[in-house]
């Protein structure tokens, strides 16, 4: 996602792309014990200035998003281990 600025806020387009994958996974994992820890990424809050520029005021950073994705990776790994063994 970004190696240059891990503290930077993820833009709305990237959030939508990631959530397009994470939402079906969260639905698939609904009955699992680890599902309570899974959450999709909230879209960043943007503010338009007087000069028409758009500024992101709040949102998840790249490192926050990486942590959320690792939670999904761990949950899916446990799900498949349980399902196929």
C-alpha positions as a Python dict, from the first residue, in 0.01 Angstrom:
ca = {
    (1, 'X'): (0, 0, 0),
    (2, 'X'): (265, 252, 98),
    (3, 'X'): (623, 208, 205),
    (4, 'X'): (711, 576, 211),
    (5, 'X'): (463, 704, 469),
    (6, 'X'): (320, 440, 708),
    (7, 'X'): (167, 719, 920),
    (8, 'X'): (-19, 869, 622),
    (9, 'X'): (-395, 833, 589),
    (10, 'X'): (-523, 585, 330),
    (11, 'X'): (-725, 760, 60),
    (12, 'X'): (-1091, 678, -4),
    (13, 'X'): (-1028, 494, -333),
    (14, 'X'): (-789, 246, -172),
    (15, 'X'): (-1029, 199, 121),
    (16, 'X'): (-1314, 112, -117),
    (17, 'X'): (-1095, -140, -303),
    (18, 'X'): (-984, -309, 17),
    (19, 'X'): (-1336, -320, 162),
    (20, 'X'): (-1461, -482, -160),
    (21, 'X'): (-1247, -781, -59),
    (22, 'X'): (-1283, -759, 320),
    (23, 'X'): (-1664, -734, 335),
    (24, 'X'): (-1729, -1077, 175),
    (25, 'X'): (-1457, -1228, 395),
    (26, 'X'): (-1617, -1081, 707),
    (27, 'X'): (-1953, -1227, 596),
    (28, 'X'): (-1794, -1569, 536),
    (29, 'X'): (-1633, -1559, 882),
    (30, 'X'): (-1953, -1450, 1060),
    (31, 'X'): (-1994, -1765, 1269),
    (32, 'X'): (-1629, -1794, 1374),
    (33, 'X'): (-1491, -1702, 1714),
    (34, 'X'): (-1243, -1460, 1560),
    (35, 'X'): (-1517, -1273, 1370),
    (36, 'X'): (-1574, -1027, 1654),
    (37, 'X'): (-1225, -886, 1591),
    (38, 'X'): (-1275, -835, 1218),
    (39, 'X'): (-1379, -495, 1093),
    (40, 'X'): (-1377, -325, 758),
    (41, 'X'): (-1188, -2, 705),
    (42, 'X'): (-1390, 316, 762),
    (43, 'X'): (-1372, 567, 479),
    (44, 'X'): (-1166, 877, 554),
    (45, 'X'): (-1346, 1201, 635),
    (46, 'X'): (-1268, 1469, 381),
    (47, 'X'): (-1317, 1844, 402),
    (48, 'X'): (-1331, 2083, 107),
    (49, 'X'): (-1157, 2413, 161),
    (50, 'X'): (-1270, 2755, 42),
    (51, 'X'): (-1033, 2732, -253),
    (52, 'X'): (-1180, 2395, -361),
    (53, 'X'): (-899, 2176, -237),
    (54, 'X'): (-992, 1852, -62),
    (55, 'X'): (-818, 1775, 265),
    (56, 'X'): (-844, 1446, 454),
    (57, 'X'): (-928, 1530, 815),
    (58, 'X'): (-946, 1184, 970),
    (59, 'X'): (-907, 822, 870),
    (60, 'X'): (-701, 511, 922),
    (61, 'X'): (-328, 526, 860),
    (62, 'X'): (-144, 274, 644),
    (63, 'X'): (-11, 100, 954),
    (64, 'X'): (-367, 79, 1100),
    (65, 'X'): (-492, -76, 777),
    (66, 'X'): (-200, -322, 771),
    (67, 'X'): (-296, -433, 1123),
    (68, 'X'): (-662, -482, 1021),
    (69, 'X'): (-555, -685, 719),
    (70, 'X'): (-328, -905, 934),
    (71, 'X'): (-626, -980, 1158),
    (72, 'X'): (-821, -1092, 851),
    (73, 'X'): (-525, -1301, 731),
    (74, 'X'): (-498, -1478, 1068),
    (75, 'X'): (-873, -1540, 1092),
    (76, 'X'): (-895, -1679, 739),
    (77, 'X'): (-591, -1900, 800),
    (78, 'X'): (-754, -2047, 1113),
    (79, 'X'): (-1081, -2091, 925),
    (80, 'X'): (-919, -2290, 646),
    (81, 'X'): (-711, -2499, 888),
    (82, 'X'): (-1027, -2592, 1075),
    (83, 'X'): (-1227, -2653, 758),
    (84, 'X'): (-981, -2875, 576),
    (85, 'X'): (-825, -3072, 861),
}
